[in-house]
């Protein structure tokens, strides 16, 4: 596995990779992860049985990129590996440029809608995509975008939805919720909205704070929890101070969310682009209804009137209105949340995701 970022990062693509690595059968798979991350790991990442190599790359066309390519080429030439799977742009470029060896398959795992790719990089991938035996994405919308922008043939594409551990992420009873809210300093009757996301531009945290301020002006008994850290953390804090809602908005930083989400009432995501959000899946598994922007994989996860509400991106007024509609109606929140949980159990469990990857790997290796 080759990835641009560290497995210790709390982002969705890193969570996906951790879930996959922990679930692949150890009697069939021995895995080495090559991290191209330039920044040091944020937290230690216990991954028993997984070998992790760190080869920092600032620019794939620089010395770090050449060094990483040499490391990957030696690993593949050793004959110990039958699969090379990459995610993110640097890792994909290096994977595509590796020499082809008999019995080795090359897979690109596209985790988002390509919002970071320049026009030049998209043109480059039009030339490189044929080097992959398969391109996997968690949402049909990503594959459609790749077909349009990078001319990816449908025959080389596979959709495998993200999966969530439905035992770890599940609803809790009223007594647990009351106790957890007491720890958070939130009254039992307050409607709690939660956003689990890195504080980055694409997640639009300032739009969310603006929407929450509009919501609070109409419905004061609400609270917002922001779980996640990132480069916009200070800017978000300033925005919260400007709204004078610091008593009603908590910036929690990077925290474990499996014992946070069940204490909330609604999950909200204001992103301008999404692949398939693990954060939404985890919240849905906990029985929370969704308010999210109509972008990328959100269109596949959120079914209006079934498990949540979709709104346009960059529209704090529409976001506030959707949040208000759920804040006012506890019965609707409960109904949408139950359907969200049921949908995850049926379509987005981690066992199903891992089984599909295992099936795909074995099928491709038979053809290699």
VOBA-1610 file (N, C-alpha, C; in pm, whole numbers, padded with zeros to 5 digits, always signed):
BEGIN
Unk+00085-00118+00000Unk+00000+00000+00000Unk+00089+00124+00000Unk+00063+00216-00091Unk+00140+00339-00099Unk+00043+00455-00080Unk+00074+00544+00014Unk-00016+00655+00044Unk+00062+00783+00068Unk+00006+00896+00024Unk+00074+01025+00042Unk+00079+01068+00187Unk-00012+01018+00269Unk-00026+01068+00405Unk+00006+00960+00508Unk+00017+01003+00633Unk+00044+00908+00741Unk-00084+00840+00787Unk-00073+00713+00821Unk-00189+00641+00874Unk-00238+00700+01005Unk-00156+00781+01071Unk-00196+00840+01198Unk-00289+00959+01182Unk-00300+01012+01059Unk-00388+01126+01036Unk-00533+01082+01054Unk-00616+01175+01103Unk-00755+01140+01134Unk-00851+01161+01018Unk-00800+01186+00898Unk-00887+01209+00783Unk-00958+01083+00736Unk-01056+01101+00647Unk-01138+00990+00601Unk-01063+00887+00520Unk-00971+00930+00433Unk-00899+00832+00350Unk-00805+00747+00436Unk-00750+00808+00541Unk-00664+00733+00632Unk-00746+00634+00715Unk-00866+00678+00756Unk-00955+00588+00830Unk-00996+00469+00744Unk-01026+00497+00617Unk-01058+00387+00525Unk-00945+00286+00519Unk-00820+00335+00502Unk-00707+00244+00487Unk-00683+00165+00615Unk-00698+00229+00730Unk-00685+00156+00856Unk-00790+00046+00867Unk-00913+00078+00830Unk-01021-00022+00835Unk-00990-00140+00744Unk-00942-00111+00624Unk-00911-00217+00528Unk-00796-00304+00579Unk-00691-00240+00627Unk-00574-00316+00672Unk-00606-00404+00792Unk-00687-00354+00884Unk-00723-00432+01002Unk-00812-00550+00967Unk-00886-00538+00857Unk-00984-00641+00825Unk-00937-00747+00728Unk-00834-00718+00647Unk-00789-00819+00550Unk-00739-00944+00623Unk-00779-01061+00577Unk-00740-01185+00645Unk-00588-01201+00653Unk-00536-01219+00773Unk-00392-01230+00792Unk-00336-01360+00733Unk-00421-01459+00715Unk-00372-01584+00657Unk-00354-01574+00506Unk-00402-01464+00445Unk-00385-01446+00301Unk-00302-01324+00265Unk-00293-01226+00354Unk-00228-01100+00318Unk-00122-01060+00420Unk-00001-01034+00370Unk+00103-00968+00449Unk+00125-00832+00384Unk+00115-00725+00462Unk+00107-00591+00405Unk+00222-00503+00451Unk+00281-00431+00355Unk+00374-00323+00384Unk+00309-00193+00338Unk+00307-00092+00425Unk+00256+00040+00391Unk+00374+00134+00372Unk+00380+00200+00257Unk+00483+00301+00233Unk+00415+00438+00240Unk+00451+00514+00343Unk+00396+00648+00365Unk+00489+00751+00301Unk+00436+00832+00212Unk+00513+00937+00147Unk+00501+01070+00221Unk+00443+01067+00339Unk+00415+01189+00415Unk+00543+01263+00447Unk+00542+01394+00426Unk+00656+01478+00459Unk+00652+01522+00604Unk+00531+01550+00654Unk+00516+01589+00794Unk+00527+01467+00883Unk+00572+01486+01008Unk+00583+01372+01100Unk+00445+01322+01139Unk+00433+01195+01177Unk+00303+01142+01220Unk+00246+01222+01336Unk+00114+01243+01334Unk+00049+01319+01441Unk+00040+01235+01568Unk+00014+01108+01552Unk-00004+01018+01666Unk+00054+00882+01630Unk+00101+00806+01728Unk+00143+00670+01696Unk+00024+00588+01647Unk+00049+00500+01551Unk-00058+00421+01492Unk-00034+00273+01515Unk-00099+00214+01614Unk-00080+00070+01636Unk-00148-00010+01525Unk-00068-00078+01446Unk-00121-00161+01337Unk-00049-00296+01345Unk-00090-00383+01435Unk-00022-00512+01454Unk-00014-00590+01324Unk+00106-00641+01295Unk+00124-00723+01176Unk+00144-00645+01048Unk+00140-00512+01053Unk+00157-00429+00935Unk+00294-00362+00941Unk+00373-00380+00837Unk+00503-00315+00827Unk+00484-00177+00767Unk+00538-00074+00831Unk+00523+00063+00781Unk+00661+00121+00750Unk+00679+00165+00626Unk+00800+00235+00583Unk+00765+00380+00556Unk+00855+00469+00594Unk+00829+00612+00574Unk+00935+00670+00482Unk+00889+00718+00366Unk+00979+00778+00267Unk+00922+00915+00231Unk+00961+01021+00304Unk+00900+01153+00283Unk+00921+01205+00140Unk+00814+01255+00081Unk+00819+01313-00053Unk+00747+01447-00050Unk+00823+01553-00075Unk+00760+01685-00082Unk+00703+01709-00222Unk+00781+01674-00323Unk+00736+01685-00462Unk+00775+01557-00535Unk+00681+01499-00605Unk+00706+01369-00668Unk+00814+01379-00776Unk+00835+01499-00832Unk+00935+01517-00936Unk+01071+01559-00877Unk+01083+01566-00744Unk+01207+01606-00680Unk+01287+01487-00631Unk+01389+01515-00547Unk+01475+01409-00496Unk+01397+01308-00412Unk+01303+01359-00332Unk+01222+01269-00250Unk+01142+01173-00336Unk+01088+01223-00446Unk+01012+01138-00536Unk+01098+01030-00599Unk+01221+01068-00640Unk+01313+00970-00697Unk+01351+00864-00594Unk+01376+00908-00471Unk+01413+00813-00365Unk+01296+00717-00338Unk+01174+00769-00333Unk+01057+00683-00309Unk+01037+00584-00424Unk+01059+00630-00546Unk+01045+00541-00662Unk+01145+00427-00653Unk+01268+00460-00614Unk+01371+00356-00602Unk+01336+00254-00494Unk+01282+00303-00381Unk+01241+00213-00274Unk+01129+00121-00322Unk+01028+00178-00388Unk+00915+00098-00436Unk+00961-00002-00542Unk+01051+00040-00629Unk+01099-00051-00734Unk+01173-00169-00673Unk+01255-00143-00569Unk+01326-00252-00503Unk+01228-00348-00435Unk+01126-00292-00371Unk+01027-00377-00304Unk+00956-00469-00403Unk+00912-00411-00514Unk+00839-00491-00613Unk+00933-00593-00679Unk+01059-00552-00702Unk+01155-00643-00766Unk+01194-00759-00675Unk+01168-00745-00546Unk+01205-00851-00451Unk+01123-00978-00473Unk+01011-00966-00542Unk+00926-01081-00566Unk+00834-01116-00450Unk+00834-01033-00345Unk+00752-01061-00227Unk+00610-01007-00239Unk+00586-00923-00340Unk+00457-00854-00347Unk+00382-00890-00475Unk+00255-00914-00461Unk+00172-00944-00578Unk+00071-00832-00605Unk+00058-00736-00513Unk-00034-00623-00531Unk+00038-00496-00490Unk+00027-00392-00574Unk+00071-00257-00536Unk-00052-00168-00548Unk-00099-00118-00435Unk-00218-00032-00434Unk-00180+00105-00381Unk-00220+00208-00451Unk-00184+00345-00413Unk-00308+00430-00395Unk-00294+00533-00310Unk-00401+00631-00297Unk-00339+00769-00279Unk-00400+00867-00341Unk-00354+01007-00350Unk-00257+01023-00468Unk-00235+01147-00505Unk-00171+01178-00633Unk-00026+01132-00643Unk+00058+01162-00543Unk+00199+01124-00552Unk+00213+00972-00560Unk+00141+00904-00472Unk+00148+00758-00470Unk+00101+00699-00602Unk-00005+00756-00659Unk-00056+00705-00787Unk+00046+00723-00900Unk+00111+00839-00904Unk+00210+00863-01009Unk+00324+00762-01000Unk+00376+00742-00878Unk+00486+00647-00860Unk+00443+00504-00894Unk+00323+00467-00852Unk+00272+00333-00882Unk+00261+00312-01034Unk+00207+00412-01103Unk+00188+00400-01247Unk+00321+00387-01322Unk+00427+00448-01269Unk+00556+00447-01338Unk+00641+00324-01308Unk+00600+00241-01211Unk+00676+00121-01179Unk+00677+00023-01296Unk+00789-00047-01316Unk+00793-00148-01424Unk+00690-00258-01398Unk+00631-00306-01502Unk+00535-00415-01491Unk+00610-00548-01473Unk+00562-00628-01378Unk+00620-00760-01354Unk+00509-00865-01363Unk+00542-00978-01416Unk+00444-01086-01427Unk+00397-01126-01287Unk+00265-01139-01270Unk+00209-01180-01143Unk+00187-01068-01044Unk+00216-00942-01084Unk+00196-00826-00995Unk+00089-00737-01055Unk-00012-00704-00975Unk-00118-00614-01022Unk-00101-00477-00957Unk-00139-00374-01033Unk-00127-00236-00986Unk-00267-00175-00978Unk-00300-00122-00862Unk-00433-00067-00836Unk-00422+00077-00788Unk-00504+00163-00843Unk-00516+00301-00793Unk-00648+00313-00719Unk-00643+00364-00597Unk-00764+00382-00516Unk-00793+00531-00504Unk-00891+00578-00576Unk-00922+00721-00580Unk-01021+00754-00469Unk-00979+00837-00376Unk-01058+00860-00255Unk-01147+00983-00262Unk-01129+01069-00363Unk-01209+01192-00369Unk-01239+01227-00514Unk-01302+01344-00532Unk-01343+01387-00665Unk-01232+01454-00743Unk-01108+01449-00692Unk-00995+01508-00764Unk-00986+01658-00752Unk-01038+01714-00640Unk-01042+01860-00626Unk-00902+01920-00614Unk-00802+01840-00577Unk-00665+01892-00564Unk-00587+01887-00695Unk-00640+01820-00794Unk-00565+01801-00918Unk-00572+01925-01007Unk-00456+01969-01053Unk-00450+02076-01151Unk-00487+02021-01289Unk-00512+02110-01384Unk-00542+02066-01521Unk-00426+01987-01578Unk-00305+02029-01543Unk-00185+01959-01592Unk-00179+01817-01538Unk-00212+01800-01410Unk-00207+01668-01350Unk-00316+01578-01407Unk-00434+01635-01433Unk-00540+01556-01494Unk-00499+01507-01632Unk-00429+01592-01707Unk-00380+01549-01840Unk-00278+01437-01824Unk-00194+01448-01721Unk-00094+01344-01697Unk-00161+01210-01668Unk-00268+01213-01589Unk-00334+01087-01554Unk-00407+01026-01674Unk-00445+01107-01770Unk-00503+01049-01893Unk-00402+00958-01961Unk-00273+00991-01946Unk-00167+00910-02006Unk-00126+00794-01915Unk-00150+00808-01784Unk-00103+00709-01688Unk-00208+00604-01650Unk-00335+00636-01666Unk-00440+00546-01615Unk-00434+00406-01674Unk-00383+00393-01797Unk-00377+00260-01858Unk-00275+00170-01788Unk-00189+00230-01704Unk-00088+00151-01632Unk-00147+00076-01513Unk-00267+00113-01474Unk-00331+00046-01361Unk-00418-00070-01412Unk-00408-00182-01343Unk-00497-00294-01376Unk-00639-00265-01335Unk-00656-00183-01232Unk-00791-00145-01188Unk-00783-00014-01112Unk-00884+00068-01130Unk-00902+00190-01051Unk-01027+00171-00966Unk-01011+00182-00835Unk-01122+00162-00742Unk-01162+00297-00683Unk-01290+00317-00662Unk-01339+00436-00594Unk-01457+00396-00506Unk-01481+00472-00398Unk-01590+00436-00308Unk-01727+00485-00353Unk-01733+00565-00459Unk-01862+00619-00503Unk-01867+00625-00655Unk-01983+00600-00711Unk-02002+00605-00856Unk-01972+00744-00910Unk-02000+00848-00831Unk-01975+00985-00877Unk-01827+01009-00907Unk-01738+00945-00830Unk-01594+00960-00854Unk-01557+00894-00987Unk-01607+00774-01011Unk-01579+00704-01136Unk-01630+00784-01256Unk-01750+00841-01242Unk-01805+00922-01351Unk-01716+01043-01381Unk-01665+01107-01274Unk-01576+01222-01292Unk-01446+01180-01360Unk-01393+01063-01322Unk-01270+01014-01384Unk-01292+00982-01532Unk-01406+00927-01565Unk-01437+00898-01705Unk-01443+01027-01787Unk-01500+01131-01727Unk-01517+01257-01797Unk-01386+01336-01807Unk-01314+01346-01695Unk-01198+01435-01690Unk-01067+01367-01726Unk-01059+01234-01703Unk-00933+01163-01728Unk-00949+01052-01831Unk-01067+01043-01891Unk-01094+00943-01996Unk-01067+00801-01948Unk-01101+00774-01823Unk-01083+00640-01767Unk-01186+00545-01827Unk-01143+00436-01891Unk-01239+00341-01948Unk-01320+00272-01837Unk-01449+00255-01854Unk-01532+00188-01753Unk-01482+00047-01721Unk-01420-00020-01817Unk-01373-00157-01795Unk-01261-00165-01691Unk-01195-00054-01665Unk-01087-00053-01567Unk-01132-00002-01431Unk-01260+00029-01415Unk-01310+00093-01293Unk-01400+00000-01212Unk-01388+00010-01081Unk-01471-00067-00989Unk-01512+00022-00872Unk-01638+00016-00833Unk-01686+00087-00715Unk-01694-00010-00598Unk-01625+00021-00491Unk-01638-00053-00365Unk-01665+00050-00255Unk-01783+00047-00200Unk-01822+00145-00099Unk-01736+00133+00026Unk-01714+00245+00092Unk-01651+00242+00224Unk-01736+00160+00320Unk-01673+00108+00421Unk-01746+00031+00522Unk-01715+00080+00661Unk-01807+00059+00752Unk-01791+00105+00890Unk-01816-00012+00985Unk-01746-00012+01096Unk-01762-00113+01200Unk-01893-00084+01276Unk-01995-00161+01247Unk-02127-00133+01303Unk-02142-00179+01448Unk-02042-00250+01500Unk-02041-00284+01642Unk-01981-00169+01722Unk-01873-00114+01670Unk-01809+00000+01737Unk-01896+00124+01729Unk-01956+00146+01613Unk-02042+00264+01592Unk-02187+00218+01592Unk-02256+00247+01702Unk-02396+00207+01715Unk-02465+00301+01814Unk-02598+00307+01809Unk-02672+00394+01903Unk-02653+00346+02046Unk-02670+00441+02140Unk-02663+00409+02284Unk-02797+00444+02349Unk-02819+00390+02469Unk-02947+00414+02536Unk-02951+00553+02600Unk-03069+00588+02649Unk-03091+00723+02702Unk-03002+00754+02821Unk-02980+00657+02907Unk-02896+00680+03025Unk-02752+00712+02984Unk-02701+00639+02886Unk-02566+00666+02839Unk-02557+00806+02778Unk-02657+00840+02697Unk-02656+00972+02632Unk-02658+01084+02736Unk-02741+01069+02837Unk-02750+01172+02940Unk-02618+01188+03014Unk-02555+01076+03047Unk-02427+01081+03119Unk-02318+01143+03031Unk-02315+01107+02905Unk-02212+01161+02815Unk-02231+01309+02792Unk-02355+01352+02781Unk-02381+01495+02764Unk-02344+01573+02889Unk-02363+01513+03002Unk-02324+01578+03126Unk-02173+01602+03126Unk-02096+01503+03079Unk-01951+01519+03068Unk-01915+01632+02973Unk-01994+01649+02868Unk-01968+01754+02769Unk-02023+01889+02810Unk-02100+01892+02920Unk-02160+02018+02966Unk-02278+02062+02882Unk-02353+01965+02828Unk-02466+01995+02740Unk-02592+01937+02802Unk-02697+02016+02811Unk-02822+01971+02871Unk-02887+01863+02785Unk-02967+01779+02849Unk-03028+01664+02782Unk-03126+01706+02673Unk-03191+01825+02690Unk-03295+01865+02594Unk-03243+01953+02481Unk-03114+01981+02477Unk-03056+02060+02369Unk-03034+01972+02246Unk-03061+02026+02128Unk-03039+01952+02003Unk-02893+01972+01962Unk-02820+01861+01955Unk-02676+01868+01930Unk-02645+01827+01785Unk-02583+01921+01714Unk-02532+01894+01580Unk-02383+01865+01591Unk-02337+01769+01513Unk-02196+01733+01519Unk-02138+01727+01377Unk-02020+01784+01362Unk-01947+01774+01237Unk-01812+01711+01266Unk-01784+01599+01201Unk-01654+01531+01214Unk-01580+01553+01083Unk-01479+01639+01085Unk-01409+01673+00961Unk-01280+01747+00994Unk-01182+01729+00908Unk-01061+01811+00917Unk-01098+01956+00890Unk-01037+02047+00964Unk-01066+02190+00947Unk-00981+02242+00831Unk-01029+02212+00710Unk-00962+02253+00587Unk-01061+02324+00498Unk-01010+02389+00397Unk-01094+02471+00310Unk-01205+02390+00244Unk-01174+02267+00199Unk-01273+02188+00126Unk-01389+02146+00216Unk-01368+02140+00348Unk-01474+02102+00441Unk-01562+02221+00479Unk-01522+02343+00441Unk-01604+02464+00458Unk-01653+02485+00602Unk-01564+02481+00702Unk-01609+02499+00841Unk-01665+02639+00868Unk-01617+02741+00796Unk-01669+02876+00817Unk-01814+02887+00770Unk-01845+02816+00661Unk-01985+02812+00614Unk-02073+02748+00720Unk-02023+02643+00783Unk-02101+02574+00886Unk-02123+02663+01008Unk-02019+02733+01051Unk-02036+02823+01166Unk-02136+02934+01133Unk-02129+02986+01011Unk-02225+03088+00967Unk-02367+03032+00971Unk-02385+02911+00918Unk-02518+02848+00917Unk-02568+02826+01060Unk-02478+02782+01149Unk-02520+02757+01286Unk-02561+02888+01355Unk-02492+02996+01326Unk-02530+03126+01383Unk-02671+03165+01339Unk-02703+03141+01213Unk-02838+03169+01162Unk-02941+03079+01231Unk-02904+02950+01248Unk-02993+02857+01316Unk-03018+02901+01459Unk-02913+02936+01531Unk-02925+02974+01672Unk-03012+03097+01691Unk-03008+03186+01594Unk-03091+03307+01603Unk-03239+03272+01601Unk-03275+03161+01537Unk-03416+03121+01528Unk-03453+03014+01630Unk-03353+02935+01672Unk-03380+02822+01761Unk-03262+02811+01857Unk-03269+02879+01971Unk-03153+02890+02061Unk-03110+02760+02129Unk-03199+02662+02143Unk-03164+02541+02216Unk-03089+02441+02128Unk-02977+02485+02074Unk-02896+02400+01988Unk-02749+02415+02028Unk-02671+02314+01992Unk-02528+02314+02022Unk-02456+02252+01904Unk-02335+02297+01877Unk-02255+02243+01765Unk-02122+02193+01818Unk-02089+02068+01785Unk-01960+02008+01818Unk-01880+01990+01689Unk-01760+02047+01687Unk-01671+02032+01574Unk-01557+01940+01615Unk-01556+01819+01562Unk-01454+01720+01596Unk-01356+01709+01480Unk-01235+01756+01503Unk-01134+01753+01399Unk-01040+01870+01413Unk-00921+01855+01362Unk-00822+01962+01364Unk-00777+01989+01222Unk-00693+02089+01204Unk-00645+02119+01070Unk-00594+02259+01058Unk-00550+02297+00940Unk-00486+02428+00920Unk-00578+02548+00942Unk-00709+02527+00939Unk-00802+02639+00958Unk-00850+02651+01102Unk-00790+02578+01195Unk-00840+02576+01333Unk-00845+02717+01394Unk-00738+02793+01380Unk-00736+02928+01439Unk-00840+03019+01374Unk-00854+03007+01242Unk-00952+03089+01170Unk-01094+03055+01214Unk-01120+02928+01237Unk-01253+02886+01283Unk-01279+02941+01424Unk-01178+02935+01511Unk-01195+02989+01646Unk-01227+03138+01642Unk-01159+03210+01555Unk-01188+03354+01542Unk-01331+03376+01494Unk-01375+03295+01400Unk-01512+03307+01349Unk-01614+03279+01459Unk-01587+03177+01540Unk-01676+03145+01651Unk-01682+03262+01749Unk-01568+03322+01779Unk-01564+03437+01870Unk-01642+03554+01813Unk-01632+03575+01682Unk-01704+03685+01617Unk-01855+03667+01630Unk-01901+03543+01622Unk-02045+03518+01632Unk-02097+03526+01775Unk-02003+03533+01873Unk-02037+03535+02015Unk-02119+03412+02056Unk-02082+03298+01995Unk-02152+03173+02024Unk-02058+03068+02083Unk-01950+03113+02146Unk-01853+03018+02199Unk-01913+02927+02306Unk-02021+02969+02371Unk-02087+02884+02470Unk-02170+02774+02402Unk-02194+02791+02273Unk-02280+02696+02201Unk-02205+02619+02092Unk-02077+02648+02073Unk-01995+02579+01973Unk-01867+02532+02041Unk-01840+02402+02034Unk-01717+02347+02092Unk-01626+02295+01981Unk-01501+02342+01982Unk-01398+02288+01893Unk-01321+02183+01972Unk-01345+02058+01941Unk-01293+01948+02022Unk-01155+01901+01978Unk-01112+01942+01858Unk-00986+01890+01806Unk-01000+01746+01763Unk-00886+01678+01751Unk-00887+01537+01710Unk-00924+01450+01829Unk-01042+01393+01825Unk-01092+01310+01935Unk-01150+01180+01879Unk-01158+01081+01964Unk-01228+00958+01928Unk-01377+00988+01921Unk-01441+00947+01812Unk-01581+00987+01792Unk-01680+00875+01818Unk-01631+00751+01843Unk-01727+00643+01865Unk-01805+00661+01995Unk-01747+00736+02093Unk-01822+00766+02215Unk-01868+00911+02218Unk-01866+00976+02103Unk-01917+01113+02091Unk-02044+01117+02007Unk-02042+01050+01893Unk-02155+01055+01800Unk-02287+01010+01863Unk-02289+00901+01942Unk-02419+00859+01997Unk-02481+00959+02094Unk-02402+01057+02140Unk-02456+01160+02229Unk-02518+01276+02152Unk-02505+01272+02019Unk-02553+01382+01934Unk-02689+01348+01874Unk-02746+01447+01805Unk-02878+01429+01743Unk-02874+01429+01591Unk-02783+01507+01533Unk-02775+01521+01387Unk-02628+01536+01348Unk-02588+01473+01239Unk-02455+01497+01184Unk-02470+01592+01066Unk-02374+01686+01054Unk-02382+01786+00948Unk-02247+01798+00880Unk-02249+01815+00748Unk-02126+01827+00670Unk-02148+01933+00562Unk-02058+02033+00559Unk-02075+02147+00469Unk-01976+02147+00354Unk-01915+02035+00323Unk-01804+02026+00227Unk-01841+02079+00089Unk-01739+02130+00019Unk-01756+02169-00121Unk-01727+02052-00215Unk-01659+01948-00162Unk-01630+01827-00240Unk-01615+01711-00143Unk-01662+01593-00183Unk-01651+01473-00100Unk-01633+01351-00189Unk-01558+01254-00139Unk-01556+01123-00203Unk-01672+01045-00146Unk-01643+00959-00050Unk-01750+00898+00029Unk-01709+00912+00174Unk-01782+00993+00247Unk-01742+01034+00381Unk-01755+00922+00483Unk-01640+00880+00540Unk-01643+00786+00651Unk-01713+00848+00772Unk-01695+00979+00789Unk-01757+01048+00903Unk-01909+01036+00897Unk-01966+01052+00778Unk-02112+01037+00765Unk-02154+00893+00792Unk-02078+00798+00738Unk-02113+00657+00759Unk-02110+00622+00907Unk-02009+00668+00979Unk-01999+00638+01122Unk-02114+00699+01199Unk-02152+00821+01163Unk-02265+00886+01229Unk-02396+00816+01198Unk-02413+00776+01072Unk-02534+00703+01034Unk-02542+00569+01108Unk-02427+00503+01124Unk-02425+00377+01198Unk-02469+00398+01342Unk-02445+00519+01395Unk-02488+00552+01532Unk-02633+00598+01537Unk-02703+00592+01424Unk-02844+00627+01421Unk-02872+00775+01409Unk-02780+00851+01349Unk-02801+00995+01334Unk-02849+01028+01193Unk-02946+01117+01182Unk-02984+01169+01050Unk-02876+01264+01000Unk-02878+01291+00870Unk-02771+01366+00805Unk-02823+01495+00743Unk-02746+01603+00761Unk-02762+01723+00678Unk-02628+01742+00609Unk-02626+01738+00475Unk-02500+01745+00403Unk-02520+01817+00270Unk-02408+01858+00214Unk-02411+01925+00084Unk-02424+01821-00029Unk-02488+01863-00136Unk-02515+01774-00249Unk-02394+01769-00341Unk-02285+01706-00294Unk-02162+01697-00371Unk-02107+01555-00362Unk-02043+01509-00470Unk-01971+01383-00470Unk-02050+01267-00415Unk-01982+01188-00331Unk-02042+01068-00275Unk-02156+01094-00179Unk-02173+01219-00132Unk-02289+01250-00047Unk-02419+01219-00118Unk-02419+01233-00251Unk-02539+01205-00329Unk-02578+01058-00323Unk-02480+00972-00297Unk-02507+00830-00287Unk-02544+00791-00144Unk-02488+00861-00047Unk-02512+00828+00093Unk-02641+00886+00148Unk-02670+01009+00112Unk-02784+01080+00171Unk-02903+01074+00076Unk-03011+01014+00124Unk-03132+01000+00044Unk-03240+01088+00106Unk-03267+01201+00042Unk-03359+01299+00101Unk-03493+01237+00137Unk-03537+01267+00258Unk-03662+01214+00307Unk-03652+01072+00360Unk-03539+01007+00337Unk-03517+00870+00384Unk-03426+00869+00506Unk-03307+00930+00489Unk-03213+00932+00601Unk-03151+01068+00627Unk-03196+01170+00552Unk-03139+01302+00576Unk-03185+01406+00478Unk-03107+01515+00471Unk-03140+01631+00388Unk-03014+01672+00312Unk-03029+01703+00184Unk-02920+01756+00103Unk-02944+01903+00073Unk-02835+01981+00074Unk-02844+02125+00044Unk-02732+02162-00052Unk-02744+02275-00121Unk-02634+02318-00210Unk-02509+02353-00129Unk-02393+02336-00191Unk-02268+02377-00126Unk-02258+02529-00123Unk-02181+02580-00028Unk-02155+02725-00015Unk-02283+02806+00006Unk-02380+02748+00072Unk-02508+02817+00094Unk-02547+02807+00241Unk-02494+02896+00326Unk-02522+02887+00470Unk-02669+02903+00504Unk-02743+02979+00424Unk-02886+02998+00451Unk-02962+02866+00432Unk-02933+02797+00322Unk-03000+02668+00298Unk-02958+02565+00402Unk-02832+02567+00440Unk-02783+02475+00542Unk-02853+02501+00675Unk-02866+02628+00711Unk-02933+02663+00837Unk-03080+02620+00835Unk-03145+02636+00721Unk-03287+02600+00710Unk-03305+02449+00727Unk-03214+02371+00667Unk-03222+02226+00680Unk-03198+02183+00825Unk-03102+02245+00890Unk-03072+02215+01030Unk-03192+02252+01118Unk-03255+02364+01088Unk-03371+02409+01165Unk-03486+02310+01152Unk-03506+02257+01031Unk-03618+02164+01009Unk-03603+02039+01096Unk-03479+01995+01120Unk-03459+01878+01205Unk-03455+01915+01353Unk-03406+02034+01384Unk-03404+02077+01524Unk-03545+02083+01581Unk-03640+02122+01501Unk-03778+02141+01547Unk-03858+02012+01554Unk-03808+01903+01498Unk-03891+01783+01483Unk-03816+01659+01532Unk-03832+01626+01660Unk-03761+01511+01717Unk-03808+01379+01657Unk-03936+01370+01624Unk-03989+01249+01563Unk-03926+01222+01429Unk-03910+01327+01348Unk-03846+01311+01217Unk-03699+01273+01233Unk-03632+01334+01330Unk-03492+01299+01355Unk-03479+01150+01386Unk-03566+01101+01472Unk-03560+00960+01512Unk-03587+00869+01392Unk-03686+00902+01312Unk-03722+00819+01197Unk-03609+00815+01094Unk-03553+00932+01061Unk-03444+00937+00964Unk-03320+00865+01018Unk-03295+00879+01148Unk-03179+00814+01209Unk-03190+00663+01206Unk-03309+00610+01232Unk-03327+00465+01227Unk-03302+00412+01086Unk-03349+00485+00987Unk-03328+00443+00848Unk-03180+00453+00810Unk-03112+00555+00863Unk-02969+00570+00835Unk-02893+00449+00889Unk-02923+00409+01011Unk-02857+00292+01071Unk-02884+00166+00988Unk-03009+00149+00948Unk-03047+00030+00872Unk-02974+00028+00736Unk-02961+00144+00674Unk-02893+00153+00545Unk-02746+00111+00557Unk-02679+00155+00664Unk-02539+00118+00684Unk-02527-00032+00706Unk-02614-00089+00788Unk-02610-00233+00813Unk-02626-00313+00685Unk-02711-00265+00595Unk-02741-00340+00473Unk-02638-00318+00362Unk-02579-00196+00355Unk-02500-00162+00237Unk-02356-00119+00266Unk-02325-00078+00389Unk-02197-00014+00413Unk-02123-00069+00535Unk-02135-00196+00562Unk-02062-00254+00675Unk-01916-00278+00634Unk-01827-00278+00732Unk-01685-00303+00704Unk-01664-00446+00654Unk-01742-00542+00705Unk-01729-00679+00659Unk-01758-00692+00510Unk-01860-00618+00465Unk-01893-00623+00322Unk-01781-00559+00239Unk-01730-00444+00285Unk-01623-00375+00212Unk-01500-00464+00199Unk-01456-00523+00310Unk-01336-00606+00309Unk-01356-00729+00222Unk-01473-00787+00227Unk-01503-00902+00142Unk-01496-00867-00005Unk-01541-00749-00043Unk-01536-00707-00183Unk-01393-00682-00229Unk-01311-00622-00142Unk-01170-00603-00179Unk-01101-00738-00194Unk-01123-00828-00100Unk-01063-00961-00105Unk-01102-01032-00235Unk-01229-01025-00269Unk-01279-01089-00392Unk-01214-01027-00515Unk-01202-00893-00517Unk-01142-00826-00632Unk-00994-00863-00645Unk-00921-00858-00535Unk-00779-00893-00539Unk-00758-01033-00596Unk-00832-01130-00544Unk-00813-01268-00589Unk-00849-01285-00737Unk-00954-01214-00779Unk-00992-01222-00919Unk-00888-01163-01011Unk-00830-01047-00974Unk-00727-00986-01057Unk-00600-01069-01060Unk-00565-01129-00946Unk-00442-01209-00941Unk-00453-01334-01029Unk-00574-01387-01043Unk-00591-01503-01132Unk-00564-01467-01277Unk-00584-01337-01309Unk-00565-01292-01447Unk-00423-01239-01472Unk-00349-01216-01364Unk-00216-01153-01376Unk-00114-01247-01441
//
